Amino acid sequence: MQNFVSMDDLTLRLTGAALPLPQLMAWLDRTGPPVNGWQINAQALPSGRRVMADRQQPLPALQLTVLLDPNPEVRLMP
């Protein structure tokens, strides 16, 4: 088991970069503030919402996509 002092440390370890998680929560509602180095695109879809975030600088480049389903179901994979 590993312990991390913060979510920044955890996401840095997992992805190679600290993800702006507080801003991500606001992006999900399409009210998020701009974050230096990130390009955000939030879309309303018939089946929910999608937020795409791209970061080119600083390296490593990252692409994050979050899909929100307003009617989640439990799906069993075969």
VENRA-V709072 format. One line per field, one symbol per residue. ss: DSSP state (2 for helix, 1 for strand, 0 for the rest). burial: b if it has 9 or more other C-alpha atoms within 8 Angstrom, else e. A space follows every 50 residues. Layout:
ss->???
burial->???
This chain:
ss->00000022222222200000222222220000000001111111100111 1111100000011111111000000000
burial->eeeeeebbbbbbeeeebbeeeebbbbbbeeebeeeeebebebeeeeebbb bbbbbbeeeebeeeeeeeeeeeeeeeee
